[in-house]
Amino acid sequence: MTLVLDASVILKWLIEDPSCEPDTDKAIALIESIVNHEQEIIQPVHWLAEVAAVLARLSPQTASDDIGMLCAMQIPTSDDPTVIQRATTLAIASSQHVFDTLYHAVALEHEDATLVTADQRYLRSALPKERIISLHDWQP
């Protein structure tokens, strides 16, 4: 199975504060499985910019190094126009931001892909709730 990880999961790898961020241990296990080539990943094209925007605000002292590390991972992205169309439809149906629905759309448009999210608000509103799982429920 291929995974799509939204920014809420990726940020847990980088902030690593279990007292403030539940399921940090699962996020770290997930990144280790990707780094060790045990788990495949594909991301929407905007993922790095979204993560960088949050890091610049929450962790300015490490943001540049963190983004450099993520760039070095050379994570594949999907820029298929059908992903944007699907994300737009999901955003309208779920009243969520397109930047959030792009992750889910990548999962839905790629065979055998599942979105992993720590964003419970999105998880509750996601339509359809196909191929989406909470980080809390993810098992290696």
C-alpha positions as CSV (number, residue, x, y, z in Angstrom):
1,M,0.0,0.0,0.0
2,T,1.2,3.5,-0.8
3,L,0.6,6.2,1.8
4,V,-0.2,9.9,1.5
5,L,0.7,11.9,4.6
6,D,-0.9,15.2,5.3
7,A,1.0,18.1,6.9
8,S,-0.4,17.2,10.3
9,V,1.5,13.9,10.3
10,I,4.7,15.3,8.7
11,L,4.9,18.1,11.3
12,K,4.9,15.6,14.1
13,W,8.1,14.1,12.7
14,L,9.7,17.5,12.9
15,I,8.3,19.0,16.1
16,E,8.6,15.8,18.1
17,D,6.9,16.9,21.3
18,P,4.8,14.0,22.7
19,S,3.5,16.2,25.5
20,C,1.9,18.6,22.9
21,E,1.5,16.3,19.9
22,P,-0.3,13.0,20.5
23,D,0.9,10.0,18.4
24,T,4.3,11.5,17.8
25,D,5.7,7.9,18.3
26,K,3.5,6.7,15.4
27,A,4.6,9.5,13.1
28,I,8.3,8.8,13.9
29,A,7.7,5.1,13.2
30,L,6.0,6.0,9.9
31,I,8.9,8.2,8.7
32,E,11.4,5.5,9.6
33,S,9.5,3.0,7.5
34,I,9.6,5.5,4.6
35,V,13.3,6.2,5.0
36,N,14.0,2.5,5.2
37,H,12.1,1.9,2.0
38,E,9.6,-0.3,3.8
39,Q,6.7,2.0,2.9
40,E,5.9,3.8,-0.3
41,I,4.7,7.4,-0.3
42,I,3.3,9.9,-2.7
43,Q,2.3,13.5,-1.9
44,P,0.4,16.4,-3.6
45,V,2.7,19.0,-5.1
46,H,1.9,21.6,-2.4
47,W,2.9,19.5,0.6
48,L,6.4,20.9,1.1
49,A,5.2,24.5,0.9
50,E,2.5,23.9,3.4
51,V,4.9,22.2,5.8
52,A,7.4,25.0,5.3
53,A,4.8,27.7,6.1
54,V,3.9,26.0,9.4
55,L,7.5,25.4,10.4
56,A,8.5,29.0,9.6
57,R,5.9,30.1,12.2
58,L,6.2,27.3,14.8
59,S,9.9,26.4,14.6
60,P,11.8,29.2,12.9
61,Q,15.1,28.1,14.4
62,T,15.0,24.7,12.7
63,A,12.7,25.3,9.7
64,S,15.4,25.7,7.1
65,D,17.2,22.5,8.1
66,D,14.0,20.6,8.4
67,I,12.9,21.6,4.9
68,G,16.4,20.7,3.6
69,M,16.0,17.3,5.1
70,L,12.6,16.8,3.5
71,C,13.9,17.9,0.1
72,A,16.7,15.4,0.4
73,M,14.2,12.6,0.8
74,Q,13.0,13.3,-2.8
75,I,9.4,12.2,-2.0
76,P,7.4,11.7,-5.2
77,T,4.5,14.0,-5.9
78,S,1.4,13.9,-8.0
79,D,0.5,16.8,-10.2
80,D,-2.2,15.1,-12.2
81,P,-5.0,17.5,-13.1
82,T,-7.6,14.9,-11.9
83,V,-6.2,15.3,-8.4
84,I,-7.1,19.0,-8.4
85,Q,-10.5,18.3,-9.8
86,R,-11.2,15.6,-7.2
87,A,-9.8,17.9,-4.4
88,T,-12.2,20.7,-5.5
89,T,-15.1,18.4,-5.4
90,L,-14.1,17.1,-2.0
91,A,-13.6,20.6,-0.6
92,I,-17.1,21.6,-1.7
93,A,-18.7,18.5,-0.4
94,S,-16.9,18.6,3.0
95,S,-16.6,22.4,3.5
96,Q,-12.9,21.9,3.9
97,H,-9.9,23.8,2.4
98,V,-8.6,22.6,-0.9
99,F,-5.1,22.4,0.5
100,D,-6.5,19.8,3.0
101,T,-8.5,17.9,0.4
102,L,-5.5,17.6,-2.0
103,Y,-3.9,15.0,0.2
104,H,-7.1,12.9,0.2
105,A,-7.5,13.4,-3.6
106,V,-4.1,12.0,-4.2
107,A,-5.0,8.9,-2.3
108,L,-8.2,8.5,-4.1
109,E,-6.7,9.0,-7.5
110,H,-3.8,6.6,-7.0
111,E,-4.5,2.9,-6.9
112,D,-3.9,1.3,-3.5
113,A,-3.1,4.6,-1.8
114,T,-4.4,5.7,1.6
115,L,-4.3,9.1,3.3
116,V,-2.9,9.1,6.9
117,T,-4.0,12.1,8.9
118,A,-3.7,13.4,12.4
119,D,-6.3,16.1,11.5
120,Q,-9.4,14.9,13.3
121,R,-11.5,17.7,12.0
122,Y,-10.8,16.7,8.4
123,L,-11.2,13.0,9.2
124,R,-14.7,13.7,10.6
125,S,-15.8,15.7,7.6
126,A,-14.1,13.8,4.8
127,L,-16.4,12.7,2.0
128,P,-16.2,9.9,1.1
129,K,-14.4,8.3,4.0
130,E,-12.7,5.9,1.7
131,R,-8.9,5.4,1.8
132,I,-8.3,7.6,4.8
133,I,-7.1,6.6,8.2
134,S,-6.2,8.4,11.4
135,L,-2.5,8.3,12.4
136,H,-3.7,7.0,15.7
137,D,-5.1,3.9,14.0
138,W,-2.1,3.4,11.6
139,Q,-0.2,0.1,12.1
140,P,3.2,-0.6,10.5
